Amino acid sequence: MKHYYDTWIEEWCEDNGWTNLFIERYNNYWAFPPGAVMPEPIPSQVLSLIKQEKGFTFEEKIWSFLALICTIIAITSTYLLRCPMPLVIAFAFNAFTMARLEVEDAY
């Protein structure tokens, strides 16, 4: 899942003097710090600050909304059918969704 928009990272790089941003792999950003001759990864602290400031990406919002809808449907189904299985399925889907929403630290 994409946790950052590239424009967010590009904006930070421009503001802080980092150049030639490139993505090594998914959600792993590298750039040249000011005055450096070798690229370095964008620090994870910076990425977490950007995430706190900017919030969720569109993909994360969709997954969160789906988890909410799944939970509401499961609660209703459990009540109407008098069966706990819809809640179990919703719990499994929500656990999967929360794992996808977790931002991994690459370093």
C-alpha positions as CSV (number, residue, x, y, z in Angstrom):
1,M,0.0,0.0,0.0
2,K,1.3,3.5,-0.8
3,H,1.6,5.4,2.4
4,Y,3.1,8.6,0.9
5,Y,2.3,10.6,-2.2
6,D,5.5,11.3,-4.2
7,T,4.6,15.0,-4.2
8,W,4.8,15.1,-0.4
9,I,8.3,13.7,-0.4
10,E,9.3,16.0,-3.4
11,E,8.0,19.0,-1.5
12,W,10.0,18.1,1.6
13,C,13.1,17.6,-0.5
14,E,12.7,21.0,-2.2
15,D,12.2,22.7,1.2
16,N,15.3,21.1,2.7
17,G,17.7,21.2,-0.2
18,W,17.7,17.5,-1.0
19,T,18.0,16.8,-4.7
20,N,17.4,14.0,-7.3
21,L,14.7,12.1,-5.4
22,F,14.2,8.5,-6.5
23,I,12.2,5.6,-5.2
24,E,14.4,2.5,-4.7
25,R,11.4,0.3,-4.0
26,Y,7.8,0.8,-2.8
27,N,7.7,3.5,0.0
28,N,11.5,3.7,0.1
29,Y,12.8,7.1,-0.9
30,W,16.4,8.2,-1.6
31,A,17.9,11.6,-2.4
32,F,21.1,13.6,-2.3
33,P,21.3,15.6,1.0
34,P,22.7,19.2,0.7
35,G,26.4,19.1,-0.3
36,A,26.5,15.3,-0.5
37,V,27.9,13.2,-3.3
38,M,26.1,10.0,-2.4
39,P,22.3,9.5,-2.1
40,E,20.9,8.7,1.3
41,P,17.5,7.3,2.3
42,I,15.0,9.9,3.5
43,P,15.2,9.5,7.3
44,S,12.3,7.6,8.8
45,Q,11.7,10.4,11.3
46,V,11.1,12.7,8.4
47,L,8.7,10.3,6.8
48,S,6.7,9.9,10.0
49,L,6.5,13.7,10.4
50,I,5.3,14.0,6.8
51,K,2.7,11.3,7.5
52,Q,1.5,13.0,10.7
53,E,1.2,16.4,8.9
54,K,-0.4,15.2,5.6
55,G,-2.6,12.3,6.9
56,F,-3.9,9.3,4.9
57,T,-3.5,8.8,1.2
58,F,-6.5,8.0,-0.9
59,E,-5.8,4.3,-0.9
60,E,-5.6,4.3,2.9
61,K,-8.9,6.2,3.1
62,I,-10.6,3.6,0.9
63,W,-9.3,0.7,3.0
64,S,-10.4,2.4,6.2
65,F,-13.9,3.1,4.8
66,L,-14.2,-0.5,3.7
67,A,-13.3,-1.7,7.1
68,L,-15.9,0.5,8.7
69,I,-18.6,-0.6,6.2
70,C,-17.6,-4.3,6.7
71,T,-18.0,-3.8,10.5
72,I,-21.4,-2.2,10.2
73,I,-22.7,-4.9,7.9
74,A,-21.2,-7.6,10.2
75,I,-22.9,-6.1,13.3
76,T,-26.2,-5.9,11.5
77,S,-25.9,-9.5,10.1
78,T,-24.9,-10.9,13.5
79,Y,-27.9,-9.4,15.1
80,L,-30.4,-10.4,12.4
81,L,-29.0,-14.0,11.9
82,R,-28.2,-14.5,15.5
83,C,-24.9,-15.9,14.4
84,P,-21.4,-14.7,15.4
85,M,-19.7,-15.7,12.1
86,P,-20.2,-12.3,10.4
87,L,-18.3,-10.6,13.3
88,V,-15.5,-13.2,13.0
89,I,-15.2,-12.5,9.3
90,A,-15.2,-8.7,9.9
91,F,-12.6,-9.1,12.6
92,A,-10.3,-11.0,10.2
93,F,-10.8,-8.4,7.4
94,N,-10.2,-5.5,9.9
95,A,-7.0,-7.2,11.2
96,F,-5.8,-7.6,7.6
97,T,-6.7,-3.9,6.9
98,M,-4.8,-2.7,10.0
99,A,-1.7,-4.7,9.0
100,R,-1.8,-3.0,5.6
101,L,-2.2,0.5,7.1
102,E,0.9,0.0,9.3
103,V,3.8,2.0,8.0
104,E,7.0,-0.1,8.0
105,D,10.3,1.4,9.0
106,A,12.8,0.4,6.3
107,Y,15.8,0.9,8.5
